[in-house]
Amino acid sequence: MMSNVPKLEAVADAFTSARRSCNGLLEYPGDFPETLADAYRIQDIAISKWLHEIVGWKVGGIAPEQAAQIGASKLVGPVFANNLHYSNGEQIAMPVYAEGYAAIEAEIVFTVLKDAPASKIDWTIDEAKAYVGDVHMGVEIASSPFSQINEMGAFAPISDFGNNHGLILGEILSNWTDSSLEDWMVEAVIDGKSMGVKTPSDPLDAFRFILENASRRGIPLKKDMLITTGAVTGVHQSYSGQSAVVSCTGVSDINLVLTSQIGE
């Protein structure tokens, strides 16, 4: 079992260094974590070394076969203030690691209504619902200097900020408490090609999950944090130079273009 703190710190240093320099990584940078706890410990160490403020969290899925093995169906990673953008109808440039991995993901984004109690580590759906503020359409940009980050199971993206590299916050989806998920038809179009039209699956369960995950790590959610709740139309691997339009029933489209990250 991997428990050597210097080895964990070496991986965190390698990922943060690659992100600052924008150099690609062809191999996992160090000893691969053998446990879920070690993967999150690497993430926590990397967060402590990063200069930007956390303004939210992304929640992503874990493949069912691995989820059964490790006892977790979802993974999380921080969203930093310098990579938060607001949709205003114009095309937004979103930097990605051109030598690494990048993807575009249409997301339902929850705003945290109030601070979560630090002592509470188990949450039900009904309890989580009381902490949901505004609900927005959004786009997560997944990107990492490590080109194979999504090919090694959940521990790789967890150890590199959850493979997050940006969030675009779109308009509020009004009356979400009185709406059904089927009311929100979401489409992602990349370079003119539709990636499909789908409805959100279970955003409240994703929100419940991050409430538990954050509290158990000693970093409970704070008021106004933004939580992405899972890729509605899928995880669409993309490349610098590609453009996309993400649409949802009842709100304005989100327009973006991927550009090459040139330095942190």
C-alpha angles and dihedrals in degrees: 000000000000110000105136106125095204089056091050091048091050090058092047090049092050094051095045091046091051091049092051094047095036090227116152123241118217094185136033103275103239139333110353113238113253097198138044089239092056092048090055091043088058089050092049092050091049091050090053089055096046118095100210126090121250110241098172149334137257120222119204136175130257121217110263095240093056093038089061091051099049100031097240128101096188141040132206140206137178127267110213128213095240091059097048116107134175122224114235101165095272125103111271121211110226116190120222135179101267093196092047136041130309136176140173118226128184108220144184105227124206123203114217107243098202141353113290115233110259093220097055113091102159121065137182123208091252092051091048092049090063089063097053115107123173119354118218140183110243148161126233118206109210113199139151135171086237107087095199096047095123094046099066103059129257100311093070098057092039090057092052103054092286088292089285124147106160151347132219112201115211133187126312117269098225126224093010093163090059096042131085121227088246088067090070113071110186128195133180118200116190119190088343095308119115116231090200139277117264143155125236115272111207113336093162092060089052089052091049089051096054091047088058096040095050095045093049089053091052094249105101119191118274131214114279095017113143120232123195108209105201141303105290099195096025140270105299113197108220141171140227109281096033120119130209143190119205118194136183133181112273100011138079121269122263113228124196145160126204117234133181116270107236101187144325 
